[in-house]
Amino acid sequence: MAERKFGDYSSRQDHIPDLKTPDIEVFENVYQGRTYDIFLEIPEFTAICPKTGLPDFGTIYITYRPDKFCLELKSLKEYFLFYRNVGIFHENVVNKVLEDLVKVAQPFYMKVRADYNVRGGIKTTVEREYVREV
């Protein structure tokens, strides 16, 4: 893979869906069969802007309705720390995170929302939902 340079970002995010991230662990939901939601907040999320090479700061919100598994928080923390050195657009963070979490947790429902700090006079919030098809 060719080295990616900051500022040279057009068509440079095509690797994100296949980006190897740390494993996220799950544990058995002993209240399977009961409907409840879990709300998680990651208030110190940081990734690198692929255009400027500068850090982007924000808060990641995750809401999910578990089925058989719940997300283990220590591994989730390590997963999010990984992004501190990754050049990635805001939109791609939300899509990658949702797809990774759905793959491992297999929830009934999940929503990932990234609420970024103001940068250059612009506030960005990106959100995506997953609903399991019946």
Contacts in CASP RR format, 6 or more apart in sequence:
PFRMAT RR
TARGET T0000
AUTHOR 0000-0000-0000
METHOD contacts of the structure
MODEL  1
MAERKFGDYSSRQDHIPDLKTPDIEVFENVYQGRTYDIFLEIPEFTAICP
KTGLPDFGTIYITYRPDKFCLELKSLKEYFLFYRNVGIFHENVVNKVLED
LVKVAQPFYMKVRADYNVRGGIKTTVEREYVREV
1 15 0 8 1.000
4 12 0 8 1.000
4 50 0 8 1.000
4 87 0 8 1.000
6 48 0 8 1.000
6 49 0 8 1.000
6 50 0 8 1.000
6 51 0 8 1.000
6 52 0 8 1.000
6 53 0 8 1.000
6 87 0 8 1.000
7 50 0 8 1.000
7 51 0 8 1.000
7 52 0 8 1.000
7 53 0 8 1.000
9 50 0 8 1.000
9 51 0 8 1.000
9 89 0 8 1.000
12 50 0 8 1.000
13 50 0 8 1.000
13 88 0 8 1.000
13 89 0 8 1.000
13 92 0 8 1.000
16 88 0 8 1.000
16 92 0 8 1.000
16 95 0 8 1.000
16 96 0 8 1.000
17 95 0 8 1.000
17 96 0 8 1.000
17 99 0 8 1.000
19 86 0 8 1.000
19 96 0 8 1.000
21 79 0 8 1.000
21 82 0 8 1.000
21 96 0 8 1.000
21 100 0 8 1.000
22 75 0 8 1.000
22 78 0 8 1.000
22 79 0 8 1.000
22 82 0 8 1.000
23 75 0 8 1.000
23 79 0 8 1.000
23 104 0 8 1.000
24 71 0 8 1.000
24 72 0 8 1.000
24 75 0 8 1.000
24 76 0 8 1.000
24 79 0 8 1.000
24 100 0 8 1.000
24 101 0 8 1.000
24 104 0 8 1.000
24 105 0 8 1.000
25 71 0 8 1.000
25 72 0 8 1.000
25 74 0 8 1.000
25 75 0 8 1.000
25 104 0 8 1.000
26 69 0 8 1.000
26 70 0 8 1.000
26 71 0 8 1.000
26 72 0 8 1.000
26 104 0 8 1.000
26 105 0 8 1.000
27 69 0 8 1.000
27 70 0 8 1.000
27 72 0 8 1.000
28 68 0 8 1.000
28 69 0 8 1.000
28 70 0 8 1.000
29 66 0 8 1.000
29 67 0 8 1.000
29 68 0 8 1.000
29 69 0 8 1.000
29 70 0 8 1.000
32 66 0 8 1.000
32 67 0 8 1.000
32 68 0 8 1.000
35 65 0 8 1.000
36 65 0 8 1.000
36 66 0 8 1.000
37 63 0 8 1.000
37 64 0 8 1.000
37 65 0 8 1.000
37 109 0 8 1.000
38 62 0 8 1.000
38 63 0 8 1.000
38 64 0 8 1.000
38 65 0 8 1.000
38 66 0 8 1.000
38 70 0 8 1.000
38 71 0 8 1.000
39 61 0 8 1.000
39 62 0 8 1.000
39 63 0 8 1.000
40 61 0 8 1.000
40 62 0 8 1.000
40 63 0 8 1.000
40 71 0 8 1.000
40 73 0 8 1.000
40 76 0 8 1.000
41 59 0 8 1.000
41 60 0 8 1.000
41 61 0 8 1.000
41 62 0 8 1.000
42 59 0 8 1.000
42 60 0 8 1.000
42 61 0 8 1.000
42 62 0 8 1.000
42 77 0 8 1.000
42 80 0 8 1.000
43 58 0 8 1.000
43 59 0 8 1.000
44 57 0 8 1.000
44 58 0 8 1.000
44 59 0 8 1.000
45 57 0 8 1.000
45 58 0 8 1.000
45 59 0 8 1.000
45 60 0 8 1.000
45 80 0 8 1.000
45 83 0 8 1.000
45 93 0 8 1.000
45 114 0 8 1.000
46 55 0 8 1.000
46 56 0 8 1.000
46 57 0 8 1.000
46 58 0 8 1.000
46 83 0 8 1.000
46 84 0 8 1.000
47 55 0 8 1.000
47 56 0 8 1.000
47 83 0 8 1.000
47 84 0 8 1.000
47 86 0 8 1.000
47 87 0 8 1.000
47 88 0 8 1.000
47 93 0 8 1.000
48 54 0 8 1.000
48 55 0 8 1.000
48 56 0 8 1.000
48 84 0 8 1.000
48 85 0 8 1.000
48 86 0 8 1.000
48 87 0 8 1.000
48 88 0 8 1.000
49 55 0 8 1.000
49 56 0 8 1.000
49 87 0 8 1.000
49 119 0 8 1.000
50 87 0 8 1.000
50 88 0 8 1.000
50 89 0 8 1.000
53 87 0 8 1.000
55 84 0 8 1.000
56 90 0 8 1.000
56 116 0 8 1.000
56 117 0 8 1.000
56 119 0 8 1.000
57 116 0 8 1.000
57 117 0 8 1.000
58 114 0 8 1.000
58 115 0 8 1.000
58 116 0 8 1.000
58 117 0 8 1.000
59 114 0 8 1.000
59 115 0 8 1.000
60 80 0 8 1.000
60 93 0 8 1.000
60 97 0 8 1.000
60 112 0 8 1.000
60 113 0 8 1.000
60 114 0 8 1.000
60 115 0 8 1.000
61 111 0 8 1.000
61 112 0 8 1.000
61 113 0 8 1.000
61 114 0 8 1.000
61 115 0 8 1.000
62 71 0 8 1.000
62 97 0 8 1.000
62 101 0 8 1.000
62 110 0 8 1.000
62 111 0 8 1.000
62 112 0 8 1.000
62 113 0 8 1.000
63 109 0 8 1.000
63 110 0 8 1.000
63 111 0 8 1.000
64 71 0 8 1.000
64 101 0 8 1.000
64 105 0 8 1.000
64 107 0 8 1.000
64 109 0 8 1.000
64 110 0 8 1.000
64 111 0 8 1.000
65 107 0 8 1.000
65 108 0 8 1.000
65 109 0 8 1.000
65 110 0 8 1.000
66 105 0 8 1.000
66 107 0 8 1.000
66 108 0 8 1.000
67 106 0 8 1.000
67 107 0 8 1.000
67 108 0 8 1.000
67 132 0 8 1.000
68 106 0 8 1.000
69 104 0 8 1.000
69 105 0 8 1.000
69 106 0 8 1.000
69 107 0 8 1.000
70 105 0 8 1.000
71 101 0 8 1.000
71 104 0 8 1.000
71 105 0 8 1.000
79 100 0 8 1.000
83 93 0 8 1.000
88 96 0 8 1.000
90 114 0 8 1.000
90 116 0 8 1.000
90 124 0 8 1.000
90 126 0 8 1.000
91 126 0 8 1.000
93 114 0 8 1.000
93 126 0 8 1.000
94 112 0 8 1.000
94 113 0 8 1.000
94 114 0 8 1.000
94 126 0 8 1.000
94 127 0 8 1.000
94 128 0 8 1.000
95 128 0 8 1.000
97 112 0 8 1.000
97 114 0 8 1.000
98 110 0 8 1.000
98 111 0 8 1.000
98 112 0 8 1.000
98 128 0 8 1.000
98 130 0 8 1.000
101 107 0 8 1.000
101 110 0 8 1.000
101 112 0 8 1.000
102 110 0 8 1.000
102 130 0 8 1.000
106 132 0 8 1.000
107 130 0 8 1.000
107 132 0 8 1.000
108 131 0 8 1.000
108 132 0 8 1.000
109 129 0 8 1.000
109 130 0 8 1.000
109 131 0 8 1.000
109 132 0 8 1.000
110 129 0 8 1.000
110 130 0 8 1.000
111 127 0 8 1.000
111 128 0 8 1.000
111 129 0 8 1.000
111 130 0 8 1.000
112 127 0 8 1.000
112 128 0 8 1.000
113 125 0 8 1.000
113 126 0 8 1.000
113 127 0 8 1.000
114 124 0 8 1.000
114 125 0 8 1.000
114 126 0 8 1.000
114 127 0 8 1.000
115 125 0 8 1.000
116 123 0 8 1.000
116 124 0 8 1.000
116 125 0 8 1.000
116 126 0 8 1.000
117 123 0 8 1.000
END
